[in-house]
Amino acid sequence: MTSIKEQAAISRLLSFLQEWDNAGKVARSHILDKFIETNRGKTAPELEQEFSQGASLFLVRLTTSLRITYVTDSCLEKLLRSIGIFLSAVSSNRYLIEFLEVGGVLTLLEILGLEKIKEEAKKESIKLLQVIANSGRTYKELICESYGVRSIAEFLAKSKSEETQEEVQVLLDSLVHGNPKYQNQVYKGLIALLPCESPKAQQLSLQTIRTAQSIIGTTHPSIVDCVLKVLGTMHLEVQYEAIELIKDLVGYDVRQALLKGLVALLIPSVKETSKLQAKILSDPSVLQLAPSLPMFLQQAAAAKAIGVLARNDMSIAEELLYLHVVHGLMAAMGNMDHSNSQRLASLTLECFVQMFPLVAEHVRKGMGEELYQLFLSNAEDLYMKLDSIQADILAANKVNVTKALRLHGGSYSMNILYGSHDSAQMAYLTHFEKEDVESKE
């Protein structure tokens, strides 16, 4: 037999539930405001005490209302926050199961794809998915089995709020951890995001791919082309993350393809340059857009990435020599249409000249004495001193270090590599480290 106190509590609960059932849109909005303010941060036992051991009765009303009204965006953000109070409460596993049993995950994913729903409501949906994913492997698998990776990735690409996009990254990072059955699906979804038009989405995807890559341990065949294309970005923060990923990827089976791709970007294809020439002939003002053309941005970023890789690993530097990197760098230095390509290629070539005496010898012959001395005196500012004839010499150079390397029998000893060049080499490394930090900022 219940006590008077218990009867009073049950009566209050029934009265509250009846108030909700009879309330219109405005009244329900006020009820939700009060609920959120009163119960935020409470544990499951505290919620049960608040609702006289009948908290699930209110939760089922919230989930029912969510499924019925989410398309119209009626009180959607407040509904999601209220449900979040239940799902994120300590010892709330029962609430989580109740929410999932009525199709909660599918509803949250559908919300992400509806254009007319406000960004804030979608952000709350992402937060609820985070709570679900963080509840364990079974729940991560449920999200993935509900085509969640695709829905979440598409939302990341389309979202206009950087704050919301960062919440999406947290969710994707959670899905790639402790989810062996579907971690490859998440990894592929992240790679598929790289060509998207949102710089923030690209940046966050690159960061998360690095995490996924270390967990999975193998690479997807498409990753090389996707990352190299990202180097055509105008956004330095995206370029920085792309180069950081490239530094990781050279430790995997795509190393050779990646290095070949980087060297190839130093000399834009005939097809691309022919297109540019045709556009210039029909509209000379196109020349003003040269600094933002993807093929030139890729060229500059590739020159920088090659320099970063070479200074980090001697074996990579030698591999690059066999891929005709010196020829490519000199050709990029002759690109009078893009000063940043010239500057970065010159700095990277300086690294190879200081590391390999044989390279210095061939560069000297390829440039001629006067130009070579200008290069040695200040590689970074060389592009400002070049005349058109010198630029043509660089662009049309025939330097072939690979043939000479084979005649010398491959690798050099450490003494020959560095010798008296130690201080200059360290100065170069410091310069590139500084550029990395600036790009990240």
Salt bridges, closest charged atoms under 4 A:
ASP21 OD1 - ARG61 NE 2.96
ASP33 OD2 - LYS78 NZ 3.08
GLU48 OE2 - ARG94 NH2 2.60
GLU50 OE1 - LYS42 NZ 3.20
GLU77 OE2 - ARG81 NH2 2.87
GLU98 OE2 - ARG94 NE 3.64
GLU124 OE2 - ARG81 NE 3.36
GLU141 OE2 - ARG137 NE 3.03
GLU145 OE2 - LYS181 NZ 3.72
GLU154 OE2 - ARG150 NE 3.19
GLU163 OE2 - LYS123 NZ 2.34
GLU166 OE2 - LYS200 NZ 3.21
ASP173 OD2 - HIS177 ND1 3.60
GLU237 OE2 - HIS235 ND1 3.76
GLU244 OE1 - ARG210 NH1 3.91
GLU244 OE2 - LYS247 NZ 3.08
ASP248 OD2 - ARG210 NE 2.62
GLU319 OE2 - ARG255 NH2 2.43
GLU361 OE2 - LYS365 NZ 3.46
GLU369 OE2 - ARG364 NH2 2.75
GLU380 OE2 - ARG343 NH1 3.09
GLU380 OE2 - HIS431 NE2 3.83
GLU435 OE2 - ARG343 NH1 2.73
GLU435 OE2 - HIS431 NE2 3.94
ASP436 OD2 - ARG311 NH2 2.96
